[in-house]
């Protein structure tokens, strides 16, 4: 029997998120002060309104914090949390005049928090440092939010892929996980902050300015893709800078619990992980194929061909979206290959988007075993992942997720085509938004952006970004009548 939704506890948490977001805006305000920019006024207004709204919600509903959060409240908190962050995050863009319409501001902000990296800004370099820092900060907040979400919250809702990762059991229960949420989140935050700081230092050693190094490091670790330059990472011809970002993009696409084990010296646990091996193999195979294609169709030297191929393959698989070259200009084979990679994603428990390698591995294993089941219909042949049997519920969930993902892609492509986009741009924009990738193909490829998309298209793509970032079911379940029905 379902009980009525506990809206007060939901609103209390929304108030807390608004307060946290206002503090992030005040952090951006420090950039205005440091560089003597007039953009401090819009940021103060945005932070003040956000803080006021959050404080009101906390004062009114804080007494409900000790109430239990059930599964239905969990779904509502996750989805509403991202919407609240996005709505309040539009204020700096609107007050500063960075965007002309609310649709543009919402698209840019949703792209930031979902770490998609698609932009409507046609000239990034004329924007104030305050706004550029705010864009990157939305990435950084959203990236860590996703890690905490997938490690700590989604398993409580019974939909987290991290059930398969746990070292103690194939499926942690809420009772086991709940006492460790705070400690887990703290350790992941430390790793996240440390890697961001390390990349910043390394980029500065490559003669990148401190401001640009911080911004690109936040975008890299969030696998987001917002840059302070119109040409993205192609602006920097330094191989050193590109290789540093390449390494940290790969780390951003690696499961953060695995990084934690690696830092503790448990390297065998890392390399024995099936998802990590699949992720590494996909990157290496894509690099070899793309490097070969570049060498065939261009006269680039081997090192440059390898660097461009490696950077773009890792950028797409990890759904970061940084650009060092226009991959759609190399060869039709490469364009098709990259489009296929739009549907991969990196590791579960990372900041990357997409379907994720874990789901692909289990789906392929289950499909192969189906041939054996046809020959031995009475035999019980379970799928094994990391040496443990995968329950039927998880197998069904993965199959349903991938099917629903593809159905949304096809339906979304029809919607964007109806709005007026050509075929290549329609499928590209939907695949890139749903997979939280950023650059796509067609008129929204690496050499362009999303500014020309009609307003209704921007709203729709923003919805797809949220769907993809929150693992589809988390959002769509709120649209079903039985979620809201009181039984």
WOBELJO-V714306 format. One record per backbone hydrogen bond with DSSP energy under -1.0 kcal/mol. CO is the residue of the C=O (numbers start at 1). NH is the residue of the N-H. Records with the same first field share a line. If there is no record, write none. Layout:
BEGIN
CO->NH + NH
END
This chain:
BEGIN
5->7
6->10
7->11
8->12
9->13
10->14
11->15
12->16
13->17
14->18
15->19
16->20
17->21
18->22
19->23
20->24
21->25
22->26
23->27
24->28
25->29
26->30
28->31 + 32
29->33
30->34
31->35
32->37
38->41
39->43
40->44
41->45
42->46
43->47
44->48
45->49
46->50
47->51
48->52
49->53
50->54
51->55
52->56
53->57
54->58
55->59
56->60
57->61
58->62
61->64
62->65
64->67
70->74
71->75
72->76
73->77
74->78
75->79
76->80
77->81
78->82
79->83
80->84
81->85
82->86
83->87
84->88
85->89
88->91
90->94
91->95
92->96
93->98 + 99
101->105
102->106
103->107
104->108
105->109
106->110
107->111
108->112
109->113
110->114
111->116 + 117
112->115
119->450
124->127
128->132
129->133
130->134
131->135
132->136
133->137
134->138
135->139
136->140
137->141
138->142
139->143
140->144
141->145
142->146
143->147
144->148
145->149
146->150
147->151
148->152
149->153 + 154
153->157
154->159
160->163
161->164
162->166
173->177
174->178
177->180
178->181
180->184
181->185
182->186
183->187
184->188
185->189
186->190
187->191
188->192
189->193
190->194
191->195
192->196
193->197
194->198
195->199
196->200
197->201
198->202
199->203
200->204
201->205
203->208
204->207
209->213
210->214
211->215
212->216
213->217
214->218
215->219
216->220
217->221
218->222
219->224
220->223
229->232
231->234
232->235
233->236
238->242
239->243
240->244
241->245
242->246
243->247
244->248
245->249
246->250
247->251
248->252
249->253
251->254
252->351
253->347
255->259
256->260
257->261
258->262
259->263
260->264
261->266
262->265
265->267
266->270
267->271
268->272
273->277
274->278
275->279
276->280
277->281
278->282
279->283
280->284
281->285
282->286
283->287
284->288
285->289
286->290
287->291
288->292
289->293
290->294
291->295
292->296
293->297
294->298
301->305
302->306
303->307
304->308
305->309
306->310
307->311
308->312
309->313
310->314
311->315
312->316
313->317
314->318
315->320 + 321
316->319
323->234
325->327
326->329
331->335
332->336
333->337
334->338
335->339
336->340
337->341
340->343
341->344
344->356
346->357
347->350
349->256
356->360
357->361
358->362
359->363
360->364
361->365
362->366
363->367
364->368
365->369
366->370
368->371
369->373
370->374
371->375
372->376
376->379
383->390
385->388
388->385
391->395
392->396
393->397
394->398
395->399
396->400
397->401
398->402
399->403
400->404
401->405
402->406
403->407
404->408
405->409
406->410
407->411
408->412
409->413
410->414
411->415
412->416
413->417
414->418
415->419
416->421
422->426
423->427
424->428
425->429
426->430
427->431
428->432
429->433
430->434
431->435
432->437
441->444
442->445
444->440
445->448
450->453
454->458
455->459
456->460
457->461
458->462
459->463
460->464
461->465
462->466
463->467
464->468
465->469
466->470
467->472
468->471
471->473
472->476
473->477
475->478
476->479
477->480
480->483
481->485
END
